[in-house]
Amino acid sequence: MAVRLALGAGRKRIVRQLLTESVLLSGAGAALGILFAYWAADALASFISNNADSPIVINAQPDAMVLVFTAAVALLTGILFGLAPAFHGSRINVAPALKENAATSKAGNAAGRRFGLGSSLVVAQVALSIIVLISAGLLARTLGNLRSVDPGFDTHNILLFGLNPKQAGYKPDKIQTLYAELHKRLASIPGVISSSSSTLPFLSSGVWTQRLYIEWQSEKSAPEVDMLAVGPDFFQTMRLPLIAGGTFSASNLQSGQNIAIVNQHFVQRFLQGRNPIGVHFATGGDENQVQREIIGVVADAKYDDLRKPVEATVFIPFQEGEAYFALRTSTKPEALIPTVRRAVAGIDDNLPLFGVRTQTEAIDLLLFNERLVARLSSLFGVLAFTLACMGLYGLLSYEVARRKREIGIRTALGAQRRDVFRLVLGQGVILVASGEAIGVAVAAGVTRYFGSLLYGVRPTDPAIFVLISLAIVFVALLACYIPSRRATRVDAMVALRYE
């Protein structure tokens, strides 16, 4: 810059040159960002459409307005962040700058500055990446905890599908006959261990509740309980253990008896040590109350959500209407989908199937929000940390180039390679440590605000904080290694030759 000014270039010419370079860099970054955006938009749209309850088509391609906005942001970024160095470069004093290799050079004095603007930006990048990565780690831990929750029944090798005979014109008195015939056909499919049906499948985010009136309690204290109508062999198919009494059989289902099976939580909450078998209660409103008798007790199971605690649940015989079938298979349940469709079509090809998926896929749909947030936060965290490492590498490389003369003098005065290596690496370590200290402190406060999104992990979980911090230190040291090694290869004679 000093040479250009000495040859007659004006300050405006220098500013224009530096701004042109800055805008060119920001434009190139915007172009790469657009290419990445096309890929990311397709990936996000594909993830959402594949995890929806019903097939949907999402057009997430950036349009002209998005591209114009991106170009404007890139241009504005190049101008704003190029102004400061441009004005700084145009204010160089020509005579001292042309003698910058002298012993009184400002470069030597500037070398002692540890936290200039560039260093502060790197510290901020490291701090922000720490915050995002810790948040991503907590959300990923939450997703893992939810996946490992024991729902109370065996979720493996279960195929689910829904059926609504009323849409095909079936009358209520024909539906039971249809379901009985369908159960026979499904049970005869090779690879099917057992089959059953219910008004709702487990862990589908749907729940049916009703008021409960136990015979010795007042009607004013009638609580709401979860209800589920199930068909024969439901508990065997779901592998929900029987604790006491019996389950629904084909005979008592056909007889239309008003019987019920309850879970353990129901017994603990309402019966208070009484023998549950034979206890009578009523469900429904004042005008349509149904008196029922408990004939059995089964183990607790999650009904509609993995996050919620187990609620008091009443299982009653399935009578009519829309049903969800569950098939316990000895092989991969996905392989039996074509056979199941043919079995249903063999009875009536007008019967519409819906919600065909495995129990594992149903749980994945239930955790859609958690999976989406965990993936996006992890992606943004990796991007932020990559930028921080690039900034750290660039700053240290610039420092090595700027302090080449100083390193040459140190080497000439007896400094060993390891001393030079520690000099440059130490500067990187100070920046990383400063950024980590700020990032951890801010993350400890920020993560408290999304505690409702977490499950089984505290917002300030020390394991996540320590693991993320150590990982960032390790990768950041790798980013510092190359500039530090380059500094040890500075030839003292070559560096001092500029004197």
Summary of the structure (lengths in Angstrom):
residues: 499
radius of gyration: 34.6
end to end distance: 19.3
largest distance: 106.7
contacts: 1527
relative contact order: 0.14
helix: 58%
strand: 13%
